Every structure is written in C-alpha cells, then in structure tokens.
Amino acid sequence: MANFYTDNPNLKSHLQHPLMKKIVELKERNFADAEKYDYAPLDFEDAMDSYDKVLEVVGEICGDVIAENAEEVDHTGPRVENNRVIYAEGTKKNLEACRKAGLMGMSMPRRLGGLNFPITPYIMAADIVSRADAGFENLWGLQDCAETIYEFADEDQKERYIKRVCEGETMSMDLTEPDAGSDLQSVMLKATQKEDGSWVLNGVKRFITNGDSDIHLVLARSEEGTKDGRGLSMFIYDKRNGGVNVRRIENKMGIKGSPTCELVYKDAPAELCGSRKLGLIKYVMALMNGARLGIAAQSVGISEAAYREALEYAKDRKQFGKPIIEFPAVAEILSVMKAKLDASRALLYACARFVDIYKIYDDIAKERPLTKEEKLEAKAYSKLADAFTPLAKGMGSEFCNQNTYDCIQIHGGSGFMKDYRCERLYRDARITSIY
C-alpha cells in the first residue's frame, strides 16, 4: 500500500519546524477545546501527533485511491447532463473517500464541524493531494472558500454553510466573466435587491473551477451605475435554491478531472456576504491570497510527482549497458530538479507559517483586544505573508513547469507517449503559472 505522506520525510521535517509550537498554541487558545471535544488536543505534542495521524490518512487515500484513479479521470473527465455536471467515476470515489475520512473543512473550527487545523498542515495535505492528482486538488482544495465565509460572513451564515462544507459539500468561487478575466473591476453579473431585502443574481460567469458546486462565492455588481471595483459585493449562492445552469464545460489541456464551467445565472437567489461594496476591494483580495497559496501547494505536489517519475525511470532505463542515471547529463538534470523541488517546498511552508500566525491573530482579535506586542507581531507576520505569498506561487509554478519538462526529457521519446504518467503531469503543470 502506497502512502504519499510517510514515503516523503521532507514533509515531516517541515511540519516539525520550531515556529509550529507558537502556531499551535495560538490556534488552540491554550488547548481550551480539550474540555469540550474528546478529539481536541491536550497539549502541543498531542496536537502534532493529531496532524501527523491525519496526514497519514491523507497520504494513504492519495496513494491507494486518488493516484490510482487519476489516469481514468484524465481520460473520461466530467460531462454535462441537463445543465448539471456529472463527475468522472474516479472523482466520485475520491470525494467519497475524503468525506468518509473527515478531510473536508480541515481548517475550520471544531464548533462548526472542522478539525481546527492550522494552515500549514492543511497546505501539506494539499501538497500530497496534488502529487496524486492535480485536477482533484482543484475540487478538494476549494474548501478554502469556507475561510472567506468564516472571516466575513455573519454567524448564521457560518452555521449554515461551513457545517455543510465540513460534512463534505463542495465549493467554488465564481469571479471571472467573458469580459472580465484578471480585470475583475469589469465584472458585470448583476445583483438586484428585491423589496423584501433579498437578492437575485443575473448574468454569466466563465472559467469557473468546479462550477456546479454545492455552495458558491459570487462576485457581483450590487451598485447600479458603477463601473469599477467599488460597486462590487460578495454573495453566497446555494445550489439547492436553483437559478444557475451549467452551459458547458471547457475542453482543457490538463487538470481534466476538474470541471471548468460557464454558468448562466437567471434570477438566482443569493445572500450578501459581509458588507456591500467590499466584494473586490476586501473579500476577493483575501480569497485570492488563499488561492495563491493553494496553487503554490499544487505546484509543489506536481513537482514532487515529476521528480519521482524521472528518478524511477532513470534508474530502470538502460542504454549502452547501464542505467541512464549513471550518465552525467541525466544525473545533473535530476539534481537540478530536486533542488527546484526542495526550494519551492521550503518557500511554500515558510509562507504557510507566516500566514498562520497573522490569520490566527486576526481571529483572536474578534474575541478580545490584542496586546500592543501582539499587534506588532501580527503586523510583522502579515507583511511577511504578503511578500512570500506571490513568491511561493510564482516560483513554485515556474519550477513545477520546468520539472515536468525535464521529467519528459529524461523519458525521451517514451515521455511523449500517453503510456507514461509524465505526459499528464506536463499538461497539468501548465496552468499553475497562468491561473
């Protein structure tokens, strides 16, 4: 049985970084949850043991289920029937395995059904899932969107929606449109408030990852007559209420298990999330930073898979009477691949730890005033997170593309054939430096 966590000692070394003690103690509020929940940790060692055990479960599911289904999912992909997305059979099995193992809503508080994990072990799980199948990471990893609901929605919305995510329902962030890609200020999906105070959405969204999810975060124009970011608000749309149809799924180069949808909103009921006019200025900016960290983890996972594929092939493939790994040119390519992998992973987890500390302080500030020292520390880590997040995403995605390229190069002509996994990794990697 394969385990994508226990077979990679580099992961455990990053998990055991000295800064984790501070992160865990802040996250657990001196382990107050131990009195309310029998699965809450009693102390730092207990918490670390819990992360280790859960990551072992993630590693086992990834090695034995998700990685095994990846090829079939890549070949068949999702489809649209009656304006709804039907996942590939392998994707359904993957989701069910993750639900049964309680791996949805990992970073959410226990009172809402989550595991209360810090960002760092959660990002480690995303790294492992991406090694197994980068396309599935786009479905599983969108539980990130629950973080936005937790940070900005009201208590009633948190209770109703985050608990559903922790039980296994999926999410999406509906931002881009045919005429508004990176330029989100141009979003024109219309949000109209009815006389009773409720909202409905009308318009089209495009390139929406997992677009037929159960719960959507939607960027829409709530202020009539505006044309810039100040007229946009964030909304929560629940698929149970109807009003949104999938027009089509994009036929993509890679990450084929992840349905990228064009959506049509027609009087779709929605709820305002947070305050009006802050949809882009505040909420999407926070959402995007989380997404960048997730893509950095996805990139590292693909890099890991590419390096392992190349190394294994170089050891097995013989030419001129010896394994090709014994040729200096091949050995050099492998050593550079490993250096890029290790560098991008080190940057990823440094960034995750910085994000952890400032976000935990933000959460504590909702419960009590921060001390002067805490405010200064929170500000310092927030600055570090702001600097490291684009670096981790940018460098990780570029190295990911380079490593999958070199993986094919080591395979030679065989790497160009669909018989080998490296061809799929190469296609999956390309999007990481784009989205």
C-alpha positions in Angstrom: 0.0 0.0 0.0 1.4 3.4 -1.0 1.4 6.3 1.4 2.3 9.7 -0.1 3.0 11.2 3.4 5.1 8.5 5.1 7.2 8.0 2.0 8.3 11.6 2.0 10.4 12.5 5.1 10.8 16.1 3.8 7.1 16.7 4.7 7.6 15.7 8.3 10.7 17.9 8.7 8.7 21.0 7.6 5.8 20.0 9.9 8.2 19.9 12.8 9.6 23.5 12.3 10.2 25.3 15.6 7.6 28.0 14.7 4.9 25.4 14.8 4.9 25.5 18.6 3.8 29.1 18.6 1.3 28.5 15.8 -0.3 25.5 17.6 -0.6 27.3 21.0 -2.2 30.4 19.4 -4.5 28.3 17.2 -5.7 26.1 20.2 -6.1 29.1 22.6 -4.0 27.2 25.2 -5.9 24.0 24.3 -9.3 25.2 25.7 -11.2 22.9 23.3 -10.0 19.8 25.1 -12.8 20.3 27.7 -15.5 20.4 25.0 -14.4 17.9 22.4 -12.9 14.5 23.0 -10.8 14.7 19.8 -9.3 18.1 20.7 -5.6 18.0 21.7 -4.5 18.3 25.3 -1.1 19.9 24.6 1.4 20.7 21.8 2.7 17.2 21.4 -0.9 15.8 21.2 -1.8 18.4 18.5 1.3 17.5 16.5 0.5 13.8 16.8 -3.0 14.6 15.5 -1.7 16.4 12.5 0.7 13.5 11.8 -2.0 10.9 12.0 -4.4 12.8 9.8 -1.7 13.4 7.2 -1.0 9.7 7.2 -4.7 9.1 6.3 -4.4 11.8 3.6 -1.2 10.0 2.3 -2.9 6.6 2.3 -6.0 7.8 0.4 -3.8 9.7 -2.1 -1.5 6.7 -2.7 -4.2 4.0 -2.8 -7.3 5.8 -4.2 -6.7 9.2 -5.8 -3.5 8.4 -7.6 -4.9 5.1 -8.8 -8.0 6.9 -10.3 -6.0 9.7 -11.9 -5.5 8.1 -15.3 -9.1 7.2 -15.7 -10.3 10.6 -14.6 -7.9 12.3 -17.1 -9.3 10.1 -20.0 -13.0 10.4 -19.2 -13.3 13.7 -17.3 -16.6 15.2 -16.2 -19.6 15.9 -18.5 -22.8 18.0 -18.6 -26.2 16.4 -18.5 -29.4 18.5 -18.2 -27.3 21.6 -17.2 -25.6 19.8 -14.4 -22.1 18.5 -14.0 -21.5 14.7 -13.7 -18.1 13.9 -12.3 -16.0 11.1 -13.6 -16.4 7.9 -11.7 -12.9 8.2 -10.2 -13.7 11.7 -9.0 -16.8 10.4 -7.2 -14.8 7.8 -5.5 -12.1 10.3 -4.5 -14.7 12.6 -3.0 -16.4 9.8 -1.1 -13.1 8.6 0.3 -12.2 12.2 1.6 -15.7 12.6 3.1 -15.6 9.3 4.9 -12.1 10.2 6.3 -13.4 13.6 7.5 -10.9 15.6 5.3 -13.3 18.4 4.3 -13.3 21.7 6.2 -9.9 20.8 7.8 -9.0 24.3 8.9 -12.5 25.2 10.2 -13.2 25.5 14.0 -14.5 22.4 15.8 -17.7 24.2 16.8 -18.5 24.3 13.0 -17.6 20.7 12.4 -13.9 21.2 11.3 -10.6 19.8 12.6 -9.3 23.3 13.6 -6.0 22.6 11.7 -3.6 25.5 11.2 -3.0 26.5 7.5 0.4 24.7 7.5 -0.7 21.1 7.9 -3.7 21.8 5.7 -1.4 23.1 2.9 0.7 19.9 3.4 -2.4 17.9 2.7 -2.9 19.9 -0.5 0.7 19.2 -1.5 0.1 15.5 -1.0 -3.3 15.5 -2.9 -1.7 17.4 -5.8 1.0 14.8 -6.1 -1.7 12.2 -6.6 -3.9 14.2 -9.0 -3.7 18.0 -9.5 -7.1 18.1 -11.0 -8.7 16.6 -7.9 -6.9 19.1 -5.8 -8.9 21.8 -7.5 -12.1 20.2 -6.1 -10.9 19.2 -2.7 -8.9 22.4 -2.2 -11.8 24.7 -2.8 -12.8 24.0 0.8 -10.5 27.1 1.1 -13.5 29.2 0.2 -15.0 28.4 3.6 -12.3 30.5 5.1 -13.8 33.6 3.4 -17.2 32.7 4.9 -15.6 32.3 8.3 -13.8 35.6 8.1 -16.5 37.8 6.6 -20.0 36.2 6.9 -22.4 36.6 9.8 -22.8 33.9 12.5 -26.0 32.5 10.9 -24.3 32.0 7.6 -21.2 30.4 9.2 -23.5 27.9 11.0 -25.5 27.1 7.9 -22.7 26.9 5.3 -19.5 26.0 7.0 -21.0 23.0 8.7 -22.1 21.7 5.3 -18.6 22.1 3.9 -17.2 20.1 6.8 -19.7 17.4 6.1 -18.4 17.1 2.6 -20.2 19.6 0.3 -18.1 21.3 -2.3 -17.5 25.0 -3.0 -16.5 27.3 -5.9 -15.5 30.9 -6.3 -17.4 32.5 -9.2 -15.4 35.5 -10.2 -14.4 35.7 -13.9 -16.7 36.5 -16.8 -16.3 36.5 -20.6 -15.2 40.2 -20.5 -13.6 40.1 -17.0 -10.7 37.8 -16.6 -7.9 39.2 -14.5 -9.6 42.6 -14.7 -12.2 41.8 -12.0 -13.2 45.5 -11.8 -15.1 44.8 -15.1 -17.4 42.2 -13.5 -21.0 42.9 -14.6 -23.0 39.9 -13.2 -25.9 41.9 -11.8 -27.1 41.6 -8.2 -30.6 43.1 -7.6 -32.1 43.7 -4.2 -35.9 42.9 -4.1 -38.4 44.8 -2.0 -38.2 42.2 0.8 -34.5 42.8 1.1 -33.4 39.5 -0.6 -31.0 39.4 -3.6 -31.1 37.7 -7.0 -28.3 37.3 -9.5 -28.4 37.6 -13.3 -25.6 37.1 -15.9 -22.8 34.8 -17.0 -19.7 33.6 -15.3 -16.9 31.8 -17.2 -13.8 29.7 -16.4 -15.4 28.7 -13.0 -13.5 25.8 -11.4 -15.9 23.2 -10.0 -18.7 25.5 -11.3 -21.6 23.2 -10.3 -20.5 23.0 -6.7 -22.9 23.0 -3.7 -22.0 26.4 -2.4 -20.7 29.3 -4.4 -19.0 32.6 -3.5 -20.0 35.0 -6.2 -18.6 38.4 -7.1 -21.5 40.6 -8.5 -22.3 44.2 -9.2 -24.7 45.4 -6.5 -24.4 49.2 -7.0 -26.3 50.3 -10.1 -24.5 52.7 -12.4 -21.0 51.8 -11.2 -18.2 50.5 -13.4 -15.3 49.9 -11.0 -14.5 47.7 -8.1 -16.3 49.9 -5.6 -19.7 48.7 -7.0 -19.0 45.0 -6.4 -20.2 42.9 -3.5 -19.7 39.2 -2.5 -22.6 36.8 -2.4 -23.3 33.3 -1.3 -25.3 31.1 -3.7 -26.7 27.8 -2.6 -27.3 25.3 -5.4 -30.3 23.9 -3.6 -32.2 27.1 -4.4 -31.8 26.8 -8.2 -31.3 29.6 -10.7 -27.9 28.7 -12.1 -27.3 26.3 -15.0 -24.1 25.0 -16.5 -23.9 26.0 -20.1 -20.8 24.0 -20.9 -17.6 22.5 -19.5 -14.4 23.8 -21.1 -12.3 21.3 -23.1 -8.9 21.8 -21.4 -5.3 20.8 -21.9 -4.9 19.5 -18.4 -6.4 19.1 -14.9 -9.2 17.4 -16.7 -10.9 16.0 -13.6 -11.7 19.5 -12.5 -14.8 20.8 -14.4 -14.2 24.4 -15.6 -17.7 25.7 -16.3 -19.6 28.5 -18.0 -22.5 29.4 -15.8 -25.8 31.2 -16.5 -27.5 33.0 -13.6 -31.2 33.7 -14.0 -32.9 35.2 -11.0 -30.7 33.0 -8.8 -31.4 33.7 -5.1 -28.3 34.7 -3.1 -27.2 36.1 0.2 -25.0 39.1 0.7 -21.7 38.1 2.4 -20.3 40.8 4.6 -20.8 44.4 3.6 -21.9 45.9 0.3 -19.2 47.4 -2.0 -16.3 45.4 -0.4 -16.6 42.4 -2.6 -13.5 43.0 -4.7 -11.7 45.6 -2.5 -11.5 43.4 0.6 -13.1 39.9 0.2 -11.7 38.8 -3.2 -8.2 40.1 -2.2 -8.3 37.8 0.8 -9.7 34.9 -1.2 -7.1 35.3 -3.9 -4.2 35.2 -1.4 -5.6 31.9 -0.1 -5.9 30.7 -3.7 -2.3 31.6 -4.5 -1.1 29.6 -1.5 -3.2 26.7 -2.8 -1.7 26.9 -6.3 1.8 27.0 -4.7 1.0 23.7 -2.9 -0.4 22.3 -6.1 2.8 23.2 -8.0 5.0 21.6 -5.3 2.9 18.4 -5.4 3.2 18.2 -9.2 6.9 18.8 -8.9 7.2 16.0 -6.4 5.4 13.6 -8.8 7.6 14.7 -11.7 10.8 14.3 -9.8 9.9 10.8 -8.6 8.8 9.7 -12.1 12.1 10.9 -13.6 14.2 9.3 -10.9 12.5 6.0 -11.1 12.7 5.9 -14.9 16.4 6.9 -14.9 17.2 4.0 -12.5 15.3 1.4 -14.6 16.0 2.5 -18.2 19.3 1.0 -19.5 21.2 2.3 -22.5 24.7 1.2 -23.6 24.7 -1.4 -20.9 24.0 0.7 -17.9 21.1 2.7 -16.2 20.8 6.2 -17.7 21.1 7.7 -14.3 24.8 6.9 -14.5 25.2 9.3 -17.4 26.4 12.7 -16.0 23.9 14.7 -18.2 20.9 12.8 -16.8 22.3 12.9 -13.2 22.7 16.7 -13.5 19.1 17.1 -14.7 17.8 15.1 -11.7 19.9 17.0 -9.2 18.6 20.4 -10.5 15.0 19.0 -10.4 15.5 18.1 -6.8 16.9 21.4 -5.9 14.0 23.2 -7.5 11.5 20.9 -5.7 13.2 21.5 -2.3 13.5 25.2 -2.8 9.8 25.7 -3.8 8.7 23.5 -0.9 10.8 25.4 1.6 9.3 28.7 0.4 5.8 27.2 0.5 5.9 26.2 4.1 7.7 29.3 5.3 4.9 31.3 3.7 2.2 29.0 5.2 3.7 29.5 8.7 3.6 33.3 8.3 0.0 33.2 7.1 -0.9 31.0 10.0 0.3 33.5 12.6 -1.2 36.6 11.2 -4.5 34.9 10.5 -4.7 33.4 14.0 -4.1 36.9 15.5 -6.9 38.3 13.3 -9.2 35.6 14.7 -8.2 36.2 18.3 -8.8 39.9 17.7 -12.5 39.0 17.2 -12.6 37.5 20.7 -10.6 40.1 22.7 -8.3 43.1 22.1 -4.8 42.2 21.2 -1.9 43.5 23.3 0.5 46.0 21.9 3.1 43.3 21.4 0.6 41.0 19.7 -0.5 43.8 17.3 3.2 44.4 16.4 3.8 40.7 15.8 0.6 40.3 13.8 1.6 43.2 11.6 5.1 41.9 11.1 3.9 38.4 10.0 1.2 39.9 7.8 3.9 41.8 5.9 6.0 38.6 5.6 2.9 36.7 4.3 2.2 39.5 1.8 5.7 39.2 0.5 6.1 35.4 0.5 2.7 34.5 -1.0 3.3 35.8 -4.6 6.9 34.4 -4.3 5.7 31.0 -3.3 3.1 30.9 -6.1 5.3 32.5 -8.8 8.5 30.5 -8.1 6.6 27.2 -7.3 4.6 27.3 -10.5 7.6 28.1 -12.7 9.7 25.3 -11.1 6.8 23.0 -11.5 6.6 23.6 -15.2 10.4 23.2 -15.6 10.4 20.0 -13.6 7.7 18.4 -15.7 9.5 19.5 -18.8 12.7 17.8 -17.6 10.8 14.7 -16.5 9.7 14.2 -20.1 13.2 15.0 -21.3 14.6 12.2 -19.1 12.0 9.8 -20.5 13.0 10.7 -24.1 10.6 9.6 -26.8 8.7 7.5 -24.2 7.8 10.7 -22.3 5.9 11.9 -25.3 3.6 8.9 -25.2 0.5 8.6 -23.1 1.8 5.3 -21.7 3.7 7.3 -19.1 2.4 9.5 -16.3 4.8 12.3 -17.1 2.8 13.3 -20.2 -0.2 14.0 -17.9 1.9 15.8 -15.3 3.3 18.1 -18.1 -0.2 19.1 -19.2 -1.4 19.6 -15.6 1.5 21.8 -14.7 1.0 24.4 -17.4 -2.0 26.1 -15.8 -0.2 26.7 -12.5 1.7 29.7 -13.8 -1.4 31.1 -15.5 -4.3 31.0 -13.1 
